[in-house]
Amino acid sequence: MSDRPSHPSQARRTVVVGCVMLAMFMAAVEVTIVATALPQIVGKLGGFSLYTWVFAGFLLTQTATILVFGKLADLYGRRPVLIAGIVVFLVGSTLCGFAWSMPALIAFRLLQGLGAGSIQPVAATIIGDLYSPRERPRVQGYLSSVWGFAAIVGPLAGGLIVEVLSWHWIFWINVPVGLLAIAGLAIFLREDVAHRQHAIDYPGVALFFVAITALLVALMEGGVGWAWASLQTFVLAIVFAAGLTLYLGRERRAQEPMIDLGLWKTRLIASVNASTLAAGAAIIGVTSFVPIYVQGVLGRSAIVAGFALTAMSVGWPLASTLSGRFLRALDARRTVRAGGALLFAGALGLVLAPAGAGALATGVSSFVVGFGMGLLNTTFIILIQGSVAWAKRGSATASNVFARMLGGTFGAAALGAVLNGALARSFAGTGGTADIEAVRHMFDAGASAALDPGEHAALVHALAAGMAQVFVALAIFAALTMAATWMVPRREAFAETPVESEAR
């Protein structure tokens, strides 16, 4: 049997792409709906100090499994891996809607992230299988546009849902979309994959999970739950270092490693993934903290916060759609450099916005960040998929998605630590009359109305000071992204691999 997928008719190929787009829409819209609605969720459930765990937990299991799913897609075929991931995602989404506390919500988000780990890398790999290198920019642009369209709909839908219905429905709306995608993939996607013995490095996955979890806990609890210079921080640092060292050692010896270290040694993939890692941290900063800034500091509604975040979501698919023109006009290396520069410019706009600037200024900066990320994401996927043969395309594509998710996971933890640390320092000067948990009252209509003007003003001032530091850290991640794009080597974006050239 062949290791290549069978070539479907144009009609069947169109249906498969539609199902892939549905799956990506389901995963993407969940991220942006949660981002807008989370301040209200925290207001109801409590646990403001756990705010970023809702993002970091989801990204943690997604990051830990992305490369596994990419490898499994190479070994067992794209269809069963993608369908299994969608099923797990739907189970997690349903349970999230029934969450009774922040710890419960975080636990169910871990399960949701586990399923999401298969969706993006395998979906992008399917497109790489079905279309030639010259066709891929157009179709990968469609996928990025779906992510962007979901990001446009998500923030606004999140604001409407929490104000008209309840926050539970932001999770339950995934179910019909996911079931439709499963049905279409089961019927129309056909593959012819050779079956052979496999030895996936599951202990390596567990070591990676333990190491990254230790790092996240140390970042988000240090300076808040305990002092930075404490036994807890020291123990977590040791666990992280030991886990990472053991994990990398296993990867070098494993028969089926989670990471193909040979891929990451090539200059193109190493530089592209380094850029993506830093960009992921910057993007999660905008997604996670712009809504809380608009609602908490600027005092606007969830719907207005949704519009501000939507601006980034408009820029992303717009740039993805135009990426083919950029590639032809500037070449791949200049396109990614332009994307990195725009990402940094947008982040700098968030830092330098005057105190009186409103949601519109925030939205403009978010749009520029999104436009830069749209150029980077599409170009990076095209470059990576054009540099490897079919048998490694799933792993190579997953490596880039893995880098972005790992960056997002680290970024959520680091930026959450910055905010929690700033709030802890602000409230330390109040003599114990306020604490971090008091901030949640700003996002609960009933509790907010009970605050006297002085208390409310103090909370707004503390949150504004903390958000200013978050935006500075976000800009640092964006600057690292821009610097890394200058390490990307020159390569023709539309070049075919030797295997593809021979096949034609």
Phi, psi and omega per residue, in radians:
M1 nan 2.686 -3.081
S2 -1.482 2.674 3.022
D3 -1.598 0.064 3.123
R4 -1.789 2.578 3.091
P5 -1.233 2.628 3.045
S6 -1.192 2.618 -3.078
H7 -1.553 1.939 -3.083
P8 -1.388 2.908 3.031
S9 -1.174 2.880 -3.140
Q10 -1.061 -0.689 -3.134
A11 -1.124 -0.797 3.138
R12 -1.139 -0.679 3.135
R13 -1.093 -0.694 3.122
T14 -1.112 -0.722 3.123
V15 -1.131 -0.733 3.128
V16 -1.072 -0.765 3.111
V17 -1.062 -0.701 3.102
G18 -1.068 -0.716 3.113
C19 -1.177 -0.696 3.089
V20 -1.080 -0.720 3.127
M21 -1.138 -0.645 3.076
L22 -1.093 -0.774 3.141
A23 -1.081 -0.762 3.132
M24 -1.169 -0.656 3.110
F25 -1.069 -0.743 -3.130
M26 -1.026 -0.838 -3.123
A27 -1.217 -0.682 -3.070
A28 -1.243 -0.744 -3.080
V29 -1.169 -0.501 3.122
E30 -1.113 -0.691 -3.123
V31 -1.095 -0.839 -3.034
T32 -1.338 -0.575 3.070
I33 -1.112 -0.777 3.136
V34 -1.106 -0.682 -3.115
A35 -1.028 -0.749 -3.117
T36 -1.313 -0.670 -3.040
A37 -1.477 -0.284 -2.999
L38 -1.054 -0.682 3.070
P39 -0.955 -0.712 3.106
Q40 -1.222 -0.621 3.104
I41 -1.101 -0.784 3.107
V42 -1.103 -0.655 3.102
G43 -1.053 -0.592 -3.140
K44 -1.482 -0.749 -3.023
L45 -1.600 -0.352 -3.059
G46 1.438 -3.023 3.108
G47 1.358 0.841 -3.109
F48 -1.063 -0.598 -3.140
S49 -1.128 -0.297 3.106
L50 -1.637 0.131 -3.043
Y51 -0.846 -0.950 -3.051
T52 -1.301 -0.234 3.081
W53 -1.149 -0.466 3.112
V54 -1.112 -0.628 3.066
F55 -1.443 -0.835 -3.052
A56 -1.125 -0.674 3.123
G57 -1.112 -0.785 3.093
F58 -1.041 -0.806 -3.116
L59 -1.223 -0.520 -3.111
L60 -1.092 -0.945 -3.124
T61 -1.220 -0.542 3.080
Q62 -1.135 -0.793 -3.131
T63 -1.137 -0.734 -3.087
A64 -1.141 -0.413 -3.047
T65 -1.925 -0.149 -3.092
I66 -0.998 -0.858 -3.097
L67 -1.219 -0.546 3.079
V68 -1.114 -0.822 3.139
F69 -1.134 -0.644 3.081
G70 -1.074 -0.736 3.111
K71 -1.180 -0.761 3.118
L72 -1.085 -0.600 3.105
A73 -1.155 -0.600 3.069
D74 -1.223 -0.573 -3.031
L75 -1.539 -0.756 -3.023
Y76 -1.873 -0.167 -3.081
G77 1.879 2.730 -3.058
R78 -1.300 -0.720 -2.985
R79 -1.054 -0.956 -3.090
P80 -1.105 -0.591 -3.129
V81 -1.214 -0.754 -3.138
L82 -1.165 -0.755 -3.130
I83 -1.110 -0.750 3.126
A84 -1.068 -0.715 3.123
G85 -1.112 -0.714 3.125
I86 -1.099 -0.716 -3.141
V87 -1.060 -0.835 3.139
V88 -1.084 -0.719 3.131
F89 -1.051 -0.747 -3.122
L90 -1.166 -0.674 3.081
V91 -1.088 -0.789 3.120
G92 -1.106 -0.712 3.126
S93 -1.076 -0.762 -3.139
T94 -1.082 -0.769 -3.132
L95 -1.177 -0.619 3.105
C96 -1.009 -0.671 -3.137
G97 -1.143 -0.369 3.128
F98 -1.720 0.100 -3.075
A99 -1.045 2.413 -3.097
W100 -1.897 -0.111 3.137
S101 -2.752 2.927 3.115
M102 -1.114 -0.768 3.068
P103 -1.015 -0.684 3.107
A104 -1.148 -0.743 3.116
L105 -1.062 -0.746 3.140
I106 -1.114 -0.707 3.127
A107 -1.076 -0.743 -3.135
F108 -1.278 -0.498 3.059
R109 -1.182 -0.556 3.049
L110 -1.049 -0.762 3.118
L111 -1.164 -0.729 3.118
Q112 -1.057 -0.752 3.119
G113 -1.126 -0.571 3.091
L114 -1.033 -0.775 3.105
G115 -1.232 -0.649 -3.123
A116 -1.135 -0.360 -3.130
G117 -1.053 -0.412 -3.126
S118 -1.587 -0.421 -2.899
I119 -1.188 -0.987 -3.022
Q120 -1.203 -0.858 -3.110
P121 -1.151 -0.692 -3.112
V122 -1.264 -0.640 3.084
A123 -1.069 -0.811 3.123
A124 -1.131 -0.598 3.130
T125 -1.192 -0.671 3.104
I126 -1.030 -0.720 3.119
I127 -1.137 -0.684 3.086
G128 -1.097 -0.534 3.117
D129 -1.286 -0.718 -2.969
L130 -1.455 -0.345 -3.016
Y131 -2.197 2.637 3.132
S132 -1.295 2.859 3.128
P133 -0.954 -0.644 -3.119
R134 -1.294 -0.433 3.108
E135 -1.476 -0.392 -3.000
R136 -1.083 -0.701 3.133
P137 -0.952 -0.720 -3.129
R138 -1.146 -0.818 -3.053
V139 -1.338 -0.681 3.051
Q140 -1.105 -0.552 3.034
G141 -1.093 -0.650 3.067
Y142 -1.056 -0.785 -3.132
L143 -1.092 -0.788 3.109
S144 -1.113 -0.616 3.113
S145 -1.174 -0.606 3.068
V146 -1.084 -0.790 3.094
W147 -1.033 -0.754 3.132
G148 -1.187 -0.714 3.120
F149 -1.097 -0.737 3.087
A150 -1.086 -0.632 3.127
A151 -1.237 -0.456 3.050
I152 -1.283 -0.825 -3.109
V153 -1.217 -0.705 -3.025
G154 -0.990 -0.958 -3.113
P155 -1.034 -0.719 -3.141
L156 -1.218 -0.753 3.110
A157 -1.100 -0.690 3.116
G158 -1.054 -0.776 3.115
G159 -1.100 -0.745 -3.138
L160 -1.172 -0.745 -3.079
I161 -1.099 -0.791 -3.088
V162 -1.235 -0.423 -3.141
E163 -1.577 -0.523 -3.086
V164 -1.732 -0.758 -3.113
L165 -1.863 -1.909 3.052
S166 -2.724 2.857 -3.058
W167 -1.127 -0.401 -3.102
H168 -1.002 -0.585 -3.043
W169 -1.278 -0.248 3.107
I170 -1.180 -0.348 3.092
F171 -1.667 -0.631 -3.026
W172 -1.306 -0.345 -3.113
I173 -1.181 -0.232 3.141
N174 -1.222 -0.499 -2.927
V175 -1.035 -0.918 -3.128
P176 -1.114 -0.628 3.128
V177 -1.123 -0.780 -3.134
G178 -1.128 -0.715 3.125
L179 -1.119 -0.664 3.102
L180 -1.139 -0.725 3.119
A181 -1.117 -0.738 3.124
I182 -1.048 -0.808 -3.119
A183 -1.058 -0.782 -3.120
G184 -1.139 -0.742 3.129
L185 -1.144 -0.710 -3.123
A186 -1.110 -0.583 -3.065
I187 -1.530 -0.718 -2.905
F188 -1.857 -0.335 -3.122
L189 -1.576 2.069 -3.141
R190 -2.028 2.394 3.126
E191 -2.375 2.702 3.073
D192 -2.240 1.582 -3.000
V193 -1.984 2.270 3.111
A194 -1.215 2.353 3.141
H195 -1.694 2.315 -3.125
R196 -2.587 3.014 -3.132
Q197 -1.211 2.470 -3.115
H198 -2.248 2.713 3.112
A199 -2.529 1.237 -3.130
I200 -1.134 2.440 -3.075
D201 -1.483 1.267 3.141
Y202 -1.147 -0.659 3.040
P203 -1.037 -0.598 3.078
G204 -1.113 -0.688 3.082
V205 -1.056 -0.757 -3.141
A206 -1.112 -0.723 3.117
L207 -1.106 -0.732 3.116
F208 -1.079 -0.775 -3.126
F209 -1.057 -0.786 -3.133
V210 -1.116 -0.765 -3.101
A211 -1.108 -0.834 -3.099
I212 -1.211 -0.638 3.095
T213 -1.077 -0.743 3.099
A214 -1.053 -0.719 3.126
L215 -1.125 -0.773 -3.120
L216 -1.109 -0.773 -3.140
V217 -1.104 -0.733 3.130
A218 -1.087 -0.736 -3.117
L219 -1.176 -0.778 -3.000
M220 -1.488 -0.363 3.119
E221 -1.772 -0.375 3.108
G222 -1.085 2.279 -3.118
G223 1.416 -0.108 3.137
V224 -2.166 -1.147 3.106
G225 -1.287 -0.535 3.076
W226 -2.710 2.918 -3.120
A227 -1.214 2.637 3.101
W228 -1.022 -0.805 3.126
A229 -1.513 1.339 -3.087
S230 -2.462 2.930 3.125
L231 -1.097 -0.674 -3.118
Q232 -1.056 -0.797 3.130
T233 -1.105 -0.732 -3.135
F234 -1.089 -0.780 -3.121
V235 -1.119 -0.779 3.136
L236 -1.108 -0.661 3.103
A237 -1.110 -0.700 3.115
I238 -1.144 -0.757 3.127
V239 -1.081 -0.746 3.119
F240 -1.079 -0.871 -3.105
A241 -1.105 -0.760 -3.131
A242 -1.172 -0.770 3.141
G243 -1.085 -0.752 -3.134
L244 -1.164 -0.713 3.137
T245 -1.110 -0.800 3.123
L246 -1.129 -0.672 -3.140
Y247 -1.088 -0.854 -3.138
L248 -1.123 -0.616 3.091
G249 -1.116 -0.725 3.104
R250 -1.137 -0.672 -3.112
E251 -1.078 -0.571 -3.140
R252 -1.283 -0.428 -3.061
R253 -1.838 -0.343 -3.011
A254 -1.158 2.480 3.112
Q255 -1.174 -0.683 3.079
E256 -2.175 1.370 -3.046
P257 -1.178 2.654 3.066
M258 -1.111 -0.684 3.099
I259 -2.040 2.234 3.014
D260 -1.428 1.660 -3.065
L261 -1.060 -0.441 3.082
G262 -1.094 -0.661 3.091
L263 -1.098 -0.754 -3.052
W264 -1.278 -0.198 3.123
K265 -1.446 -0.280 3.109
T266 -1.277 2.499 -3.049
R267 -1.078 -0.695 -3.084
L268 -1.116 -0.908 -3.091
I269 -1.189 -0.652 3.129
A270 -1.111 -0.793 -3.104
S271 -1.240 -0.696 3.120
V272 -1.120 -0.774 -3.113
N273 -1.246 -0.543 3.053
A274 -1.131 -0.740 3.087
S275 -1.091 -0.755 -3.107
T276 -1.152 -0.637 3.127
L277 -1.023 -0.876 -3.132
A278 -1.198 -0.655 3.131
A279 -1.120 -0.659 3.112
G280 -1.049 -0.675 3.105
A281 -1.158 -0.672 3.136
A282 -1.196 -0.754 -3.091
I283 -1.142 -0.728 3.133
I284 -1.152 -0.475 3.081
G285 -1.126 -0.758 3.099
V286 -1.168 -0.836 -3.094
T287 -1.066 -0.730 -3.040
S288 -1.417 -0.634 -2.906
F289 -1.920 -0.326 3.059
V290 -1.084 -0.754 3.108
P291 -1.058 -0.745 -3.116
I292 -1.229 -0.514 3.092
Y293 -1.208 -0.818 -3.110
V294 -1.144 -0.746 -3.105
Q295 -1.355 -0.712 -3.061
G296 -1.493 -0.804 -3.073
V297 -1.501 -0.805 -3.111
L298 -1.461 -0.261 3.080
G299 1.261 0.478 -3.141
R300 -1.707 2.982 -3.066
S301 -1.362 2.963 3.088
A302 -1.091 -0.574 3.134
I303 -1.169 -0.743 3.099
V304 -1.129 -0.707 3.075
A305 -1.060 -0.647 3.089
G306 -1.094 -0.700 3.096
F307 -1.112 -0.720 3.140
A308 -1.093 -0.717 3.118
L309 -1.302 -0.535 3.101
T310 -1.053 -0.548 -3.137
A311 -0.997 -0.731 3.065
M312 -1.105 -0.666 -3.105
S313 -1.233 -0.417 3.041
V314 -1.321 -0.734 -3.123
G315 -1.124 -0.655 -3.087
W316 -1.099 -1.004 -3.125
P317 -1.174 -0.525 3.092
L318 -1.081 -0.818 3.109
A319 -1.152 -0.655 3.115
S320 -1.087 -0.729 3.130
T321 -1.131 -0.628 -3.105
L322 -1.553 -0.040 -3.020
S323 -1.077 -0.619 3.108
G324 -1.039 -0.721 3.108
R325 -1.165 -0.695 3.090
F326 -1.082 -0.744 -3.111
L327 -1.103 -0.661 -3.137
R328 -1.323 -0.539 -3.106
A329 -1.498 -0.614 -3.008
L330 -1.970 -0.344 -2.943
D331 1.367 2.925 -2.983
A332 -1.139 -0.755 -3.059
R333 -1.145 -0.747 3.117
R334 -1.198 -0.547 3.114
T335 -1.138 -0.780 -3.135
V336 -1.224 -0.550 3.078
R337 -1.165 -0.695 3.076
A338 -1.112 -0.733 3.114
G339 -1.082 -0.746 3.123
G340 -1.121 -0.695 3.121
A341 -1.135 -0.701 3.128
L342 -1.193 -0.683 3.093
L343 -1.016 -0.787 3.134
F344 -1.181 -0.693 -3.139
A345 -1.073 -0.740 3.123
G346 -1.143 -0.733 3.119
A347 -1.128 -0.669 3.114
L348 -1.133 -0.584 3.089
G349 -1.084 -0.645 3.088
L350 -1.151 -0.623 -3.132
V351 -1.252 -0.757 -2.994
L352 -1.584 -0.024 3.141
A353 -1.034 2.285 -3.138
P354 -1.105 2.789 -3.057
A355 -1.014 -0.562 -3.108
G356 -1.492 -0.032 -3.119
A357 -1.157 2.466 -3.087
G358 -1.788 -2.767 -3.089
A359 -1.151 -0.487 -3.140
L360 -1.120 -0.795 3.117
A361 -1.093 -0.689 3.094
T362 -1.098 -0.710 3.129
G363 -1.133 -0.674 3.121
V364 -1.102 -0.802 3.120
S365 -1.091 -0.701 3.113
S366 -1.103 -0.672 3.115
F367 -1.069 -0.770 -3.126
V368 -1.127 -0.721 3.075
V369 -1.036 -0.799 -3.140
G370 -1.110 -0.699 3.141
F371 -1.111 -0.758 3.110
G372 -1.093 -0.715 -3.134
M373 -1.197 -0.604 3.099
G374 -1.062 -0.738 3.098
L375 -1.130 -0.766 -3.106
L376 -1.145 -0.876 -3.005
N377 -1.068 -0.880 -3.097
T378 -1.142 -0.776 -3.119
T379 -1.126 -0.723 3.139
F380 -1.079 -0.774 3.137
I381 -1.082 -0.753 3.140
I382 -1.098 -0.774 -3.135
L383 -1.093 -0.789 -3.097
I384 -1.171 -0.809 -3.100
Q385 -1.170 -0.461 3.110
G386 -1.453 -0.064 -3.073
S387 -1.834 -0.062 -3.104
V388 -2.312 2.808 3.097
A389 -1.370 2.938 -3.076
W390 -0.963 -0.733 -3.048
A391 -1.090 -0.378 3.138
K392 -1.980 0.062 -3.050
R393 -1.164 -0.667 3.106
G394 -1.088 -0.796 3.140
S395 -1.159 -0.708 -3.126
A396 -1.170 -0.758 3.101
T397 -1.104 -0.774 3.140
A398 -1.099 -0.554 3.138
S399 -1.082 -0.638 3.135
N400 -1.279 -0.736 3.083
V401 -1.118 -0.685 3.085
F402 -1.019 -0.782 -3.130
A403 -1.074 -0.729 -3.131
R404 -1.190 -0.714 3.134
M405 -1.196 -0.687 3.098
L406 -1.101 -0.726 3.072
G407 -1.080 -0.720 3.107
G408 -1.134 -0.711 3.119
T409 -1.075 -0.870 3.133
F410 -1.131 -0.710 -3.127
G411 -1.104 -0.753 3.119
A412 -1.057 -0.750 3.141
A413 -1.181 -0.820 -3.090
A414 -1.131 -0.793 -3.119
L415 -1.226 -0.611 3.037
G416 -1.100 -0.678 3.098
A417 -1.126 -0.679 3.104
V418 -1.071 -0.814 -3.128
L419 -1.151 -0.844 -3.137
N420 -1.074 -0.699 3.117
G421 -1.127 -0.742 3.131
A422 -1.128 -0.725 3.124
L423 -1.157 -0.706 3.131
A424 -1.074 -0.708 3.120
R425 -1.186 -0.670 3.129
S426 -1.116 -0.766 -3.082
F427 -1.373 -0.295 3.096
A428 -1.121 -0.477 3.136
G429 -1.456 0.009 -3.123
T430 -1.638 0.015 -3.130
G431 1.241 0.445 3.094
G432 1.485 0.151 -3.136
T433 -1.379 -0.207 3.118
A434 -2.590 2.738 3.080
D435 -2.526 -3.132 -3.063
I436 -1.042 -0.681 -3.101
E437 -1.084 -0.423 -3.138
A438 -1.138 -0.406 -3.120
V439 -1.097 -0.519 -3.096
R440 -1.096 -0.432 -3.136
H441 -1.122 -0.375 3.116
M442 -1.191 -0.352 -3.054
F443 -1.914 0.125 3.036
D444 -1.983 2.007 -3.012
A445 -0.955 -0.775 -3.116
G446 -1.151 -0.824 -3.126
A447 -1.174 -0.646 3.137
S448 -1.110 -0.706 -3.138
A449 -1.143 -0.445 -3.115
A450 -1.408 -0.243 3.134
L451 -1.294 2.437 3.038
D452 -1.377 2.802 -3.055
P453 -0.957 -0.652 -3.127
G454 -1.152 -0.768 3.113
E455 -1.105 -0.752 -3.126
H456 -1.113 -0.756 3.138
A457 -1.097 -0.679 3.127
A458 -1.148 -0.694 3.115
L459 -1.147 -0.746 3.125
V460 -1.091 -0.746 3.141
H461 -1.089 -0.767 -3.141
A462 -1.128 -0.744 -3.130
L463 -1.171 -0.677 3.125
A464 -1.104 -0.732 3.113
A465 -1.122 -0.719 3.108
G466 -1.144 -0.723 3.141
M467 -1.159 -0.576 3.079
A468 -1.054 -0.706 3.116
Q469 -1.232 -0.624 3.092
V470 -1.073 -0.764 -3.118
F471 -1.172 -0.580 3.065
V472 -1.123 -0.782 3.116
A473 -1.109 -0.681 3.101
L474 -1.060 -0.738 3.133
A475 -1.123 -0.556 3.092
I476 -1.139 -0.760 3.077
F477 -1.065 -0.701 3.122
A478 -1.145 -0.659 3.105
A479 -1.130 -0.672 3.087
L480 -1.127 -0.657 3.085
T481 -1.064 -0.852 -3.117
M482 -1.048 -0.735 3.134
A483 -1.121 -0.699 -3.098
A484 -1.187 -0.517 3.141
T485 -1.122 -0.407 3.125
W486 -1.329 -0.108 3.089
M487 -1.659 -0.131 -3.130
V488 -1.224 2.197 -3.099
P489 -1.304 2.865 3.095
R490 -1.306 2.302 3.061
R491 -2.707 2.463 3.106
E492 -1.183 2.126 -3.058
A493 -1.117 -0.524 -3.038
F494 -1.802 0.259 3.135
A495 -1.245 2.497 3.104
E496 -1.599 2.645 3.032
T497 -1.284 2.780 3.114
P498 -0.950 -0.668 -3.119
V499 -1.105 -0.756 -3.114
E500 -1.212 -0.662 3.133
S501 -1.093 -0.715 3.137
E502 -1.182 -0.632 -3.108
A503 -1.139 -0.443 -3.123
R504 -1.708 nan nan
